[in-house]
């Protein structure tokens, strides 16, 4: 038996043996990192992940005033700074709060045509941030979304990697717009979806479901 074992070893080249050992080591390492046992979880791809609910107000000044409400589902143990990416380069942040308390932020432009970055000073233990509400109020011109006479479309993307996203449109009093399908109401939810796992990619695009008001549709609302 020992002679047979020795002959088999002689037939295996050093190169093949090294490759075999390398594959085995990678498999063991991957198994350990992923911890594929009962009740185990995969390591997240992103440092941060969240669910995001957006409420976009169409204002009388012709802007979109967005209230982005973010509930973190994952973050580092000791986060210092959280970076958000506004989907439109003309976006300007007005305020940021954590559970209603104002927090420091800095907005940095990323160049012409690129989303602006917003850096939040968290300085809060990660376990104290999970499921707490971060609200970002920001605005940009509605004209940025116009693709036709009554066609206003937006890209559907979170301010950070998200698991779930929803968008609700609110037409403010005095705005020169109305909900296209239901002019008598002012609130419409054109989109909601759930990824199940965090992603930075876009959900696609969708129309806001609004149109400019006309005399035949009842004129402007009183301001």
ZILINPE-V880116 format. One record per residue. N is the residue number from 1. RES is the residue in one letter. SS is DSSP state (hx for helix, st for strand, lp for the rest). PSI is psi in degrees with one decimal (* if undefined). D_LAST is the distance of its C-alpha to the last C-alpha in Angstrom with 1 decimal. Layout:
n | res | ss | psi | d_last
N | RES | SS | PSI | D_LAST
N | RES | SS | PSI | D_LAST
This chain:
n | res | ss | psi | d_last
1 | X | lp | -40.6 | 96.0
2 | X | hx | -35.5 | 95.7
3 | X | hx | -39.9 | 97.1
4 | X | hx | -42.2 | 94.6
5 | X | hx | -42.6 | 91.7
6 | X | hx | -38.9 | 93.0
7 | X | hx | -38.2 | 93.3
8 | X | hx | -41.1 | 89.7
9 | X | hx | -37.0 | 88.5
10 | X | hx | -31.5 | 90.7
11 | X | hx | -18.7 | 88.9
12 | X | lp | 117.4 | 85.4
13 | X | lp | 155.4 | 84.7
14 | X | hx | -37.5 | 83.3
15 | X | hx | -45.5 | 80.2
16 | X | hx | -36.2 | 79.5
17 | X | hx | -40.3 | 80.1
18 | X | hx | -42.1 | 77.7
19 | X | hx | -41.2 | 75.0
20 | X | hx | -42.4 | 75.6
21 | X | hx | -38.0 | 75.3
22 | X | hx | -44.0 | 72.1
23 | X | hx | -42.2 | 70.5
24 | X | hx | -43.7 | 71.6
25 | X | hx | -42.1 | 70.3
26 | X | hx | -40.3 | 66.8
27 | X | hx | -44.1 | 66.8
28 | X | hx | -42.9 | 67.7
29 | X | hx | -45.6 | 65.1
30 | X | hx | -40.8 | 62.3
31 | X | hx | -40.2 | 63.4
32 | X | hx | -38.7 | 63.2
33 | X | hx | -44.0 | 59.8
34 | X | hx | -20.0 | 58.1
35 | X | lp | 58.7 | 60.0
36 | X | lp | 63.5 | 60.2
37 | X | lp | -179.2 | 61.5
38 | X | lp | 128.6 | 60.4
39 | X | lp | 8.1 | 56.9
40 | X | lp | 157.9 | 56.6
41 | X | lp | 150.7 | 53.4
42 | X | lp | 148.5 | 53.0
43 | X | lp | 136.3 | 52.0
44 | X | lp | 148.9 | 48.3
45 | X | lp | -31.2 | 47.8
46 | X | lp | 152.2 | 44.9
47 | X | lp | -33.3 | 44.8
48 | X | lp | 147.8 | 41.3
49 | X | st | 154.1 | 39.8
50 | X | st | 167.7 | 36.6
51 | X | st | 137.9 | 34.3
52 | X | st | 132.8 | 30.7
53 | X | st | 120.6 | 27.5
54 | X | st | 137.7 | 24.4
55 | X | st | 111.1 | 20.8
56 | X | st | 119.0 | 18.8
57 | X | st | 126.2 | 15.0
58 | X | st | 112.0 | 13.5
59 | X | lp | 166.7 | 11.0
60 | X | lp | -17.8 | 8.4
61 | X | lp | 1.5 | 11.5
62 | X | lp | 20.0 | 13.8
63 | X | st | 165.0 | 15.8
64 | X | st | 123.1 | 17.2
65 | X | st | 106.0 | 17.2
66 | X | st | 133.3 | 20.3
67 | X | st | 104.4 | 21.6
68 | X | st | 113.8 | 25.3
69 | X | st | 120.1 | 27.3
70 | X | st | 127.3 | 31.0
71 | X | st | 110.3 | 33.9
72 | X | st | 130.9 | 37.2
73 | X | st | -16.3 | 40.1
74 | X | st | 138.3 | 42.6
75 | X | lp | 162.8 | 43.1
76 | X | lp | 162.5 | 46.2
77 | X | lp | -38.5 | 47.9
78 | X | st | 72.2 | 47.1
79 | X | st | 143.7 | 44.1
80 | X | st | -44.5 | 43.2
81 | X | st | 136.3 | 40.6
82 | X | st | 126.9 | 38.3
83 | X | st | 128.6 | 37.2
84 | X | st | 150.1 | 34.1
85 | X | st | 113.5 | 33.4
86 | X | lp | 139.9 | 29.9
87 | X | lp | -11.7 | 30.0
88 | X | lp | 134.5 | 28.4
89 | X | lp | -23.4 | 29.8
90 | X | lp | -1.3 | 26.5
91 | X | lp | 137.0 | 25.4
92 | X | st | 125.7 | 24.9
93 | X | st | 130.8 | 25.3
94 | X | st | -41.5 | 23.2
95 | X | st | 157.8 | 25.1
96 | X | st | 131.7 | 27.8
97 | X | st | 152.1 | 28.8
98 | X | st | 110.5 | 31.8
99 | X | lp | 41.1 | 31.3
100 | X | lp | -9.8 | 28.5
101 | X | st | 129.9 | 30.8
102 | X | st | 138.8 | 30.0
103 | X | lp | 154.1 | 32.7
104 | X | lp | 144.7 | 33.8
105 | X | st | 159.3 | 33.0
106 | X | st | 130.6 | 33.8
107 | X | st | 131.5 | 32.3
108 | X | st | 125.1 | 34.9
109 | X | lp | 143.9 | 34.3
110 | X | lp | 10.7 | 36.8
111 | X | lp | 164.2 | 37.0
112 | X | lp | 129.1 | 35.4
113 | X | lp | 2.7 | 34.1
114 | X | lp | 150.3 | 35.0
115 | X | lp | 147.2 | 32.9
116 | X | lp | 142.1 | 32.4
117 | X | st | 140.3 | 34.3
118 | X | st | 124.7 | 33.1
119 | X | st | 125.1 | 35.8
120 | X | st | 134.5 | 35.3
121 | X | st | 104.4 | 37.8
122 | X | st | -58.9 | 38.7
123 | X | st | 42.1 | 42.0
124 | X | st | 136.4 | 42.1
125 | X | st | 142.0 | 44.9
126 | X | hx | -38.0 | 44.1
127 | X | hx | -16.4 | 44.9
128 | X | hx | -9.9 | 42.2
129 | X | hx | -25.4 | 39.5
130 | X | lp | 131.2 | 40.1
131 | X | lp | 6.0 | 37.3
132 | X | lp | 148.8 | 35.3
133 | X | st | 120.7 | 31.7
134 | X | st | 125.0 | 30.7
135 | X | st | 124.9 | 27.0
136 | X | st | 122.2 | 26.1
137 | X | st | 120.5 | 22.5
138 | X | st | 160.9 | 22.5
139 | X | st | 159.5 | 20.4
140 | X | st | 161.9 | 21.2
141 | X | st | 133.0 | 19.9
142 | X | hx | -30.4 | 19.0
143 | X | hx | -25.3 | 21.2
144 | X | hx | -21.1 | 24.1
145 | X | hx | -3.6 | 24.0
146 | X | st | 125.7 | 23.9
147 | X | st | -6.7 | 27.2
148 | X | st | 180.0 | 26.4
149 | X | lp | -42.7 | 23.9
150 | X | lp | 39.0 | 22.2
151 | X | st | 102.6 | 24.3
152 | X | st | 118.5 | 23.0
153 | X | st | 147.6 | 25.7
154 | X | st | 151.5 | 26.5
155 | X | st | 142.3 | 29.8
156 | X | st | 98.2 | 30.4
157 | X | lp | 141.7 | 32.0
158 | X | lp | 166.7 | 32.1
159 | X | lp | -11.1 | 32.0
160 | X | lp | 175.2 | 35.6
161 | X | lp | 128.8 | 38.1
162 | X | st | 153.9 | 36.6
163 | X | st | -37.4 | 38.1
164 | X | st | 150.0 | 35.0
165 | X | st | 140.5 | 31.5
166 | X | st | 150.3 | 28.3
167 | X | st | 124.2 | 25.0
168 | X | st | 134.2 | 21.8
169 | X | st | 132.0 | 18.6
170 | X | st | 123.3 | 15.2
171 | X | st | 113.3 | 12.2
172 | X | lp | 156.8 | 9.2
173 | X | lp | 135.8 | 5.8
174 | X | lp | -7.3 | 4.3
175 | X | lp | 150.9 | 8.1
176 | X | lp | 27.1 | 10.4
177 | X | st | 167.2 | 12.7
178 | X | st | 162.9 | 14.0
179 | X | st | 123.7 | 17.2
180 | X | lp | -45.8 | 19.9
181 | X | lp | -26.2 | 22.2
182 | X | lp | 77.4 | 19.9
183 | X | lp | -22.1 | 16.6
184 | X | lp | -16.3 | 16.0
185 | X | lp | 162.2 | 16.0
186 | X | lp | -4.3 | 14.1
187 | X | st | 135.6 | 17.2
188 | X | st | 136.2 | 20.3
189 | X | st | 99.2 | 23.5
190 | X | st | -14.6 | 25.3
191 | X | st | 139.5 | 28.2
192 | X | st | 145.3 | 30.4
193 | X | st | 163.1 | 34.1
194 | X | st | 121.7 | 37.0
195 | X | st | -39.0 | 39.7
196 | X | st | -30.7 | 41.9
197 | X | st | 148.9 | 43.1
198 | X | st | 141.5 | 41.3
199 | X | st | 144.8 | 40.6
200 | X | lp | -9.6 | 39.0
201 | X | lp | 163.1 | 38.8
202 | X | lp | 149.4 | 35.7
203 | X | lp | -3.7 | 35.0
204 | X | st | -147.4 | 34.3
205 | X | st | 161.1 | 31.1
206 | X | st | 156.0 | 28.5
207 | X | st | 149.8 | 25.6
208 | X | lp | -14.7 | 22.1
209 | X | lp | 27.9 | 21.7
210 | X | st | 161.0 | 18.5
211 | X | st | 158.5 | 18.1
212 | X | st | 137.4 | 15.9
213 | X | lp | 147.4 | 14.0
214 | X | lp | 168.2 | 15.9
215 | X | hx | -36.2 | 16.0
216 | X | hx | -17.6 | 18.7
217 | X | hx | 10.5 | 16.7
218 | X | lp | 1.0 | 14.1
219 | X | lp | -173.7 | 11.9
220 | X | lp | 151.0 | 8.4
221 | X | lp | 152.7 | 6.3
222 | X | lp | 142.1 | 3.8
223 | X | lp | * | 0.0
